């Protein structure tokens, strides 16, 4: 009877090991595929960037030009050209068509001067320090 339990335990452990090995190989294979796909996308974006840089009479607007308001436009409003550029960039990065639902301009770090808000951010960031959690 004891041999039966040992045999059953050995079969269960062997099954777990086989499943672990199979899962690990599948995961490694998938990670390698994703790395290749990511590298292809980076290469594609790099090639497009080089092509745009080499194109004559093509000027890409700088950040202040893109974010500067037009005549009759509110200062915090995003222009349609900026929205189209953001959508195109995210689409190229993800490799599939995306729909940008919301865009807002965040203030610069210098504009945020509330010391209570700054202290709150420091506390939240400090709570993410995993090196302190590993101490006994």
N, C-alpha and C positions, 0 to 999 in steps of 0.2 A: 504494500500500500504506500509506503514512504517513497518507493522508487517511482510510483505513478505521479506523486506530487513533484518530485524533483524533475521528472521528465516534462511535466506540464510547465513548470517554472522555466526550465531551459528553453522550451519552445517559445514561450512568451518573450523571454529576454532576447532570443535570437530574432524574433519578429520585430521587436523594438529596434534592435541594432540595424537590421536590414532596412527598416523604414527611415531611420536616422541617416544612414549612409545614402540612401536614395534621395531623400529630401535635400541633403547637403549638396549632392551632385547637381540636382535640378536647380537649386538656388545659385550655385556657382555658375552654371551655364547661363541662367537668366541674367545674372549680374554682368557677365561678359557681353551678352547681347545688348544690354542697355548701355554699357560703356561704349561699344562700337557705334550704336545709334547716336548717342550723345556726341561722340567725336565727329561723326558725319555732319551733324547739325552745326557744330562749331566750325568745321571746315567750310561748310556751305555759307555760313554767316561771314566768315573771314573772306571768302572769295567775293561775296557780294560787296563787302566793305571796300576791298581793294579795287573792285570794278568802279564803285562810286567815287573813290578817291582819284582814280585815273581819268574819269569822264571829264571832258573839257566843258567849261562854262557851266558847271553844276556847282552850286553853292548850297551846302546844308546850313540851315540857320543855327546859330549858336543859342545856348540856353536863354540869355536875356532877350534875344529877338523872338524866340518862340513864346516866352512867357509875358512879353510886353503886351499890354492891352492895345487893341485897335481903337480908332476913333469911335466913340459912342459905346464902347464896351466896358463892362465893369472890371475893376482891377483884378479880382480873384477869379474871373471867368476863364475857362479853357477855350481856346480857339478851335474851330473844326479841323484845321490843319494839324494842330498839336494832338488832338484826339485821334486823327487818322494815323499819325506817326506812332503814337503809343500802341494803337491796335495792330499796326503792321509789325512793330517790333516784337510784341508779345506773340503774335501769330508765327513769326519766323522762329522765335525762341522755342515755342512748344511744338512746332511742326504741324499744327492743325488750326483751323479757323476758330477764332475766339470772338466774343462780343464783350466789349468793355462797357460795363453798366454805369460805373461811377469813377470820376477822377476828381481829386481835390488837391489844391496846392497847399502843402504844409509850410508853416512858418520856418524860417531859418533857426538854427539853435541859438543864435545870438538874440533873437527876438523873444525867446522864452526866458523871462527873468524872474518868474515867481519862485522864491526859494522853497516854499512848501511843496510845490509840484516837483522841483528838482530833488528834494529830499525823498519824496515818495518814490521816484524812479530809482534812486540809489538803493532804497530798502528792497524794492522788488528785484532789482538786479542782484543784490547780495543774497537774496533767498535762493537764487539759482546756483550758488557756489557748491558744487558737489564734493569738493575736496574736504569741506568741513563735515559733511555727512558721513564720510568714511572713517572719521576718527572715533575711537571708542568712548 
